[in-house]
Amino acid sequence: KQEVTQIPAALSVPEGENLVLNCSFTDSAIYNLQWFRQDPGKGLTSLLLIQSSQREQTSGRLNASLDKSSGRSTLYIAASQPGDSATYLCAVVLAYNFNKFYFGSGTKLNVKP
Amino acid sequence: SAVISQKPSRDICQRGTSLTIQCQVDSQVTMMFWYRQQPGQSLTLIATANQGSEATYESGFVIDKFPISRPNLTFSTLTVSNMSPEDSSIYLCSVDLDRGNEQYFGPGTRLTVT
């Protein structure tokens, strides 16, 4: 069974800092990994999708990396802003079961002005 | 991409009653997913709904408690039956446009059971 862990559970940083969120998974036979953002009481917004054959994906100030062999992904946020405050979740799909996404418990980020 | 809407956005219900949540997608999709997110927790998959077949439920979730309909390729409903305060959660539907690829979520339904 796939276990997805996110560290830290919560993070508070001053505006302008660069930061890294971590996601680890136990079964390396993944098809892809997706990072989401969730604002309080809202649904999930997709940020980045990394296929298993890729090493990283970038979108604006966000960069996600994937090291499948070690079971890890990181989400790098450059020059953080108060608007980045949200919970960030990662989810993986296994290569042998497309019917299920395994979610981490999330990292709650607070960027202080 | 896909645009997903859910109704209602929130509701407060009494113990023992049932609530049906609707999920509408702006394009035809094969698979739709229903998740529950309890306060302060991550997402837990309730079931996968394919059009024209019975929903597939995850361990710990049963059809009598969470009946699901999938009448066509753009719509699904989830009913939370005989509710108790433990059912207070955000319920989210999602789709993936291509098997195993990027997943899109609806805005969620916030349910409070008193």
Chai-1 contact restraints between the chains, C-beta under 6 A:
chainA,res_idxA,chainB,res_idxB,connection_type,confidence,min_distance_angstrom,max_distance_angstrom,comment,restraint_id
A,Y31,B,G100,contact,1.0,0.0,6.0,A-B,restraint_1
A,G43,B,L92,contact,1.0,0.0,6.0,A-B,restraint_2
A,G43,B,F105,contact,1.0,0.0,6.0,A-B,restraint_3
A,G43,B,G106,contact,1.0,0.0,6.0,A-B,restraint_4
A,G43,B,P107,contact,1.0,0.0,6.0,A-B,restraint_5
A,G43,B,G108,contact,1.0,0.0,6.0,A-B,restraint_6
A,L44,B,F105,contact,1.0,0.0,6.0,A-B,restraint_7
A,S46,B,E102,contact,1.0,0.0,6.0,A-B,restraint_8
A,L49,B,E102,contact,1.0,0.0,6.0,A-B,restraint_9
A,V93,B,G100,contact,1.0,0.0,6.0,A-B,restraint_10
A,F98,B,R99,contact,1.0,0.0,6.0,A-B,restraint_11
A,F98,B,G100,contact,1.0,0.0,6.0,A-B,restraint_12
A,N99,B,T48,contact,1.0,0.0,6.0,A-B,restraint_13
A,F101,B,Q103,contact,1.0,0.0,6.0,A-B,restraint_14
A,F103,B,S42,contact,1.0,0.0,6.0,A-B,restraint_15
A,F103,B,L43,contact,1.0,0.0,6.0,A-B,restraint_16
A,S105,B,S42,contact,1.0,0.0,6.0,A-B,restraint_17
A,G106,B,S42,contact,1.0,0.0,6.0,A-B,restraint_18
